Every structure is written in structure tokens, then in C-alpha cells.
């Protein structure tokens, strides 16, 4: 029983690796994804994806009957929603130096 916890951790790590490999396979071979593939790619529920559609937060195409998502647009959406660390934020800000006197 004591070995169960580390074993579960190992399984979770391996599943994450498999998930990333599957994600890269989908995006490397396809340029357009259906709603379920797009939700999986973004790591969200399909219901959340449809809410993003309704709020016009994410770009999508509807050429015929079904909605399609462009992989490049999904990548842009993901990077647009990244959280910047404090260190990165400090590096991006150039504080103005004040001169006192001449």
C-alpha cells in the first residue's frame, strides 16, 4: 500500500507525456480541428469552448454544417492567455530613471 502513491504519480506523469505526444500528432498533421479536438488541444471542456465561441473570445470557421478551429489560431489563443511570471514582467518593464538636478 505504501508504494501505491508513488506508482500513481508515475502513471500520471506518463499519461501527461502521452497526452502531449497525441496533441503534437494532431496539430502536426491537421490544420483544422473539430470542436472536441480543439477543446482537447486547449485543455478545456467542450462546453467552455462553446462559451468562448458565444462570447467571441476565440476564432472559428463554419464553412458548412460543423464548426472548425484553425490550429494556428488556437496556438495564438493559448499564448495570448499565458500568465507572465513576475520575473518576466520585471524584465519587460524599463523603469524610467529620474534625474535630480543637472
C-alpha positions, 0 to 999 in steps of 0.5 A, a space after each residue: 500500500 505504501 508504494 501505491 502513491 508513488 506508482 500513481 504519480 508515475 502513471 500520471 506523469 506518463 499519461 501527461 507525456 502521452 497526452 502531449 505526444 497525441 496533441 503534437 500528432 494532431 496539430 502536426 498533421 491537421 490544420 483544422 480541428 473539430 470542436 472536441 479536438 480543439 477543446 482537447 488541444 486547449 485543455 478545456 471542456 467542450 462546453 467552455 469552448 462553446 462559451 468562448 465561441 458565444 462570447 467571441 473570445 476565440 476564432 472559428 470557421 463554419 464553412 458548412 454544417 460543423 464548426 472548425 478551429 484553425 490550429 494556428 489560431 488556437 496556438 495564438 489563443 493559448 499564448 495570448 492567455 499565458 500568465 507572465 511570471 513576475 520575473 518576466 514582467 520585471 524584465 519587460 518593464 524599463 523603469 524610467 530613471 529620474 534625474 535630480 538636478 543637472 
